[in-house]
Amino acid sequence: MSPPAAPPRFGPLQLVLAAAGTVAATLDLCMDGWVAAEYARRGHPGWAALSVSLLAAASAAAQACSWLWLRSDPPALRPAVPAVLLAALHLLQLGFFFRCLHALKVGWRVCWAKAQEEDEQRHMAFLSHDISMLRLFETFLENTPQLTLLLYIILQTNKAELSQGLGMGTAFLCVSWSLLDYHQSLRSFLQDKHELSLGSSIIYFLWNLFLICPRILVLALFALFWPYGVAVHFLLLWLAMFLWVSLQGTDFMESPGPEHLYRAVVAVILYFSWFNVAQGRTLHRSIIYHGFILVDSTLLALAWLWGSSEEEEHSYLLPVVSAALPCYLLGLGLKVTYYKWLHPNVQVKQEGRQDEVDATGGSDEVEFRSFLEPDLVNRRMQWLAQTHFALSRPARQHFLNGAAAAAESAV
């Protein structure tokens, strides 16, 4: 077993990026409120209520996850504020923003207050991992449904307001960026610190964007054909995805009840985008998933074409729909390109092998960082990293020992 590695350094650039992420989340929330207010002002209270409902449901799920995580965290890593205040902040839907501000405070201390001890670096890594995961949850629970609603309203009214255009732009960027940030966060658990290069990050960002855009488009088009059918379609596919996630035996939360909440959130993500939750080779699961989504999206587009065959007002959408399939295939092509040529190879000490992640899942010799002490380990994100990256036997045993120690220290 290699000696413990030092934690990834948190510097001024990371602090700026963390601050930018907090500002972006705030602006996105303000943009959603602006769009809902515009709906109500223009005489569409139903659209305003639906927009606010989607925002409230997403926020409630994310706040519940945040609160459950805080309760299970080691005492040394919990914010130094009364539990009653933390509970009140989460009830007021401010828990995520409190986490972001707390992380910025710790990050400032690490960067500028000469607090360079490794414990501070580990603490900052712990906070960053949770924020990355919560941002991903809230993005898919709120931004993707809002995008579908926005696009449906624009197509229904045949016009786009400034607030709608800005809302769509920021939402698409937030969705793709949250996936990239989540992947980069998982990579920090690798033994050798090979981060994504600029080119790899761009390709990773683009492939997720090209895969999600056609999915949002066909859902909005299907809503034009059958507005209430989208709710039926979502419920049926969500149940199927929830069952699929449950059968894969996830172990993310601390108890069965919260674990069902996690699986429900992941099922929403899978409705829009691929998300790996199980160990082992994921190539076959990824092929099955993308094939299923491709067939489902094609059927939704054909339903719209059949229902709008006699309508001329949306004839301009035919070229757009025709470009959806090439866009999706381009996204798949970029994904294959990334994993085949642009993925940052991680050389395992004394083995010289490469890591195989997510879509290919080949190697069984990837070792994970051991920089986290048992009482500082982020068991949730480390478990997710284990599902994305194959572990060698020594690394797997180290992970299990660390997770058990972390669970005991949290009790």
N, C-alpha and C positions, 0 to 999 in steps of 0.2 A: 504494500500500500504506500503510495507516495505521501510525503509529508504534507501537513495541512497548508492549503494555499491562503494567500492574503485575500481579504475581501476586495471586490472591485472598488476602485477609488471613485468617490463622489467629489467632483470638482466644480468650478464656477460654470462651465458649460452645462453640466447636468442640472445645476441650480437654475440657470436661465431657462432650460427646456422644461423643467418642472413648473416654473412660474408661468411660462407660456401655456402649458397644458391647463393650468388652473384658470387662466384668463380665457382660454378657448372654451372651457366648460361653462364658464359664467356667461360668455357671449352667446353660446348656443342656447342656454336656458332663456336668456333675454330675447333671443330671436324667436324661440317657440312662443313665448308670451306675446310678443308683438304680432306674430301671425294669427294667434287665436283672437287677440283683440281686434285685428282687422276683419276677421270673419264676423265677429259680433257687430262691429260698426257698420258693415255692409249688408246687414240683414240676414246673416246665415248663422243663427244661434246653434243649430244642430252640428255644423262643422266645428264651431268654436268649442262646444261641449265635448265632442269626440276628441279634438286635439288636446284639450285639457285633461280628459280622462286617460288618454294614452300616456301623457306626461306624468300624471299622478300615479298610475299603475307601475310604470317603470321606476319612478323614484321610490315608491314604497318597497318594491322588491329589492332594489339596490341598498336601501337603508336597512332593511331586515338582514341582508347578508353582512353588511358592515357591522351591525350591532352584535350579531352572532359570532363573528370573528373576534371582535374586541373581548367578548366574554370568555372566549376560549384561549386567548393569547396569554403568554407568560406575564405575570404581574410586572416584571421589570420593563416590559415593552409597551404597557398601556400608558396613555397620556396621563400626566399628573393633574387630573381634574376629577372632581367627585363623580361617582357613577350615576348619581341622579342627574347631573348636568349633561353627561354623555347621553343618557336615555332621552332627556328632553330635546337635545339637539337632533337626535335621530327621529323622534316623533315629529319635530318641526321640519323634517326633510333636509336638515343641514349637516347630517353626519359626514357625507362625502366631502363637502367643502371644508369641514373642520379637519378631516384627515389631511386634505391638501395643504391647509394652512399650517397644521402641526408639522407636516413633512418639510415645508419650506423653512420653518423655524429651526428644525434640526439640521437641515441642509445648510442654512446660513451659519449655524454654529460650527459645523464641520469645515466649511470653506473659509470663513473669515475670522472666527473667534479662536483660531489656533487649537481647535479640539480635533486633532488628527489621530487620536487613539483608535485602535482597530474596533473597539466596542462601539464607538460612535459610527464608524463606517458600516458595521454590521447592522446597527439600529436603522440607519438610513436605507440600507438595502432592503431590510424587512418592510419598512414603510412603503418604499417604492413598488415592491412587488404587489402588495395589497391594492394600492391605488391603481396600478395597471390593470389588475383583474376587475376591480369595481368599474373602472372606466369602460372596459370592454362590455361588462354586463349592461350598464346603463345605455351605452351606445346602441346595442342591438335591441334592447327592450324599448327604447324611446325613439332613436333616430330613424331606424329602418321603418317602423310603422308610420312615423310622421312623414317620411319620404314618400311612402306609398300613398298616403292621404293627400299630400301636397300635389303629387303628380296626377292623381285622380281628379282633384278639383280643377287643376289647370286644364286638363283634357276635357272635363265636363263643361267648363265655361269658355273654352277656346281663347283664354287670355291669361297672362301671367302678371301679377303685381310685383312691385319691387321687393316687398317683404318675402313673397313666395320664392322669387329667384334667389335672393340671398340665403333664405332658409334651406333651399335645396343644395346650394353650393357648399355651405358650411356642414350640412349633414353628411353629404357624400364624403367630404374630406375627413370628417370625424370618424366615420365608419372605417375607412381604409387605414387611417392613421392609428386607430385603436388596435387593429389587428397587427400592424407592424410593431407598435410599442409592446404589445403582449408577447410577441415572438422574441423580441430583443430581450425582454425581461426574463423569459425562460432560458435563454442562452447563457445568462449570467451564472447558471448553475453548472455549466460545463467546467471540467478540470482545467483546460487551457482557455484563456480569455481571448478567443477569436470572435470579435464582434462582426456584425454585418458591415460590409463595405458600403460606400455610397451607391455604387452601381447595383449591388445586391438589394439594398434597401429600396431603391427606385423600382426595380423589377417586382419585388415582393409587394410593394404598394400598388403598382399598376395591375398586377394579376388579380388581386382582391377587388380592385375597383371594376375591372372588366367582367368579373364573375358576378358581382353584386348588381351592377347597373341593369343588365337584362332581366334579372330576377325581379327587381323593383318595377321595371317597365311592364312586364307581362301581368304582374299582380294588379297594377293600376288599370291596365286594359281590360282584364277580366272584371274588375269592379265596374267599368263602364257597361259591360254586357249584363252583369248581374250583381248589383251593389251588395245585397245581403248574402250572396253566394260566397263572397270573400271570407266572411266570418265562418261560414260552414266549412269552407276549404281549409282555413287556418286551424280550426278546431280538430278536424280529422287528421291533418298532417302533424299537428302538435302532439296529439295522442300517440300517433305512430312513432314519432321521434322520441317521445318520453319513454315509450315501451322499449325502443331500441337502446336508449341510454341506460335504462334500468337493467336490461339483460346483460349489458357489458360490465356490470358490477362496479360502479364508481365508489370511491371512498374519499371524498373531498372534505365533507363536513365532519363534525365531531359526533353526531348522533343521527339516528334514522330520520327523525322529523326534518331537521335542516337539510339533510341529504336529498330529500324529495324536493325541497325548494331549489337546491342547486340543479337537480335533474330537470326541473320544470324550466329553469332559466336557460339551460343548455339546449333544451328542445326548441325554444324560441330562436336561439342562435342558429340551430340547424335548419330551421325553416327558411333562413336567408343565406347561410354560408356554412362551409365545412368547419367542424370543430372536433378535434380528436379528444376522446375521453378515456381510452382504454390502452393498456400496454400491448406490446407485441407489434407484429407487422401490420401497418395500416394501409398498405397499397391496395389490397383487395377491398377493404372497407371504403377507402376513398373512391375507388372506381365505381363501386355499387352506389355510393351516395351521389356522385356527380351524374352518373347515368340516370338515377331516379329523378333528380332535380331537372335534368335536361328533358326527360320525357314529360314530367309534370308541367314544366314551363311551356313546352311545345303544345300540350293539350290546352292550356289556358289561352295561349295565343290563338289557336285554331278556334276555340269557343268564341273569342272576340271577333275573329274574321267572319265566322258563320253568323253571328248576331248583328254585325254591322255591314253586311254585304250590300244592303239596299240603302245605306246612309252615305251621303256625300260629304257631310260636314267633317268627317274624320278621315277622308281619303288621303290626306297628307301624311297620315301615320303609317301607311303601307310601306314606304321606303324605310321608315324607322324600325318597324317590326322585322322587315327583311334583313336589317343590319344587326338585329339582336343575336341571332344564332352565330354569325361570324364573330361578333364581339365576345360571346361566351367561349367559343372555340379558341379565340385568341388568348383569352384569360387562361384556359387550360394549357395552351401552348407555352405561355410565359411561365406557368407553374412548373411544367416539365423542364423548361430551359433553366430555371433557377436551381432545381434540385440536381440537374445533370451537370451543369457547368459553372453556376454562379454561387452555389452554396459554400460558405466558409468552411473549409476542411479543418477539422480539429484532430491533431495528431495525439494519440494516446501515448503516454510515456512508456518507453521500452517495447512498444508494440508497433508503432508506426502506422496504425490503421486510421481510417477516417470515420467520422460519425455519420450515421444515416438517420434521418429524422422524418417524422411526420408522414410523408407520402410514401417513402420507400422502406424505411424501417428495417434495413438489412443487418447491420453489424450488431454484435452482442458484446462489444468491448468498450463502449463509451463510459468513461468514469466521470463522476460528478465532483464538484467543488466540496471540499470539507472545511471551508473557512468559517462556517457557522457553528458556534458552540451549541450544545443541546438546548440550552435555555434561550438561544437567539434564533433558532431555526424557524423559518416560515414553512411549517409543515404542509400548508395548502399548496403553495406554489412549487415546493419541492416535489410533491406528489404529482402535480401536473407536468413538471419537467420530466419525471420518470416515465410518464405515459407518452411523451413526445420523443424522448431519446432513450435508446437501448442502453442498459447498464451492464457492466461486467459483474461477475459474481461478487468479488470483494466490494465493489461500489454499491451493489444492491444491499448487501448485508450492512454496510455502513449507513446507508439510507434508513433501513429498517430500525437499526439501533438508535440513530439520531431521532427518528420520528417517535419512537417509544419513550425516549428520555424527555423529549419536548412535551409529550402528552402528560407524563408524570409530573413534570415541573409546573404545568398549567393547572393541575388539580389543586 
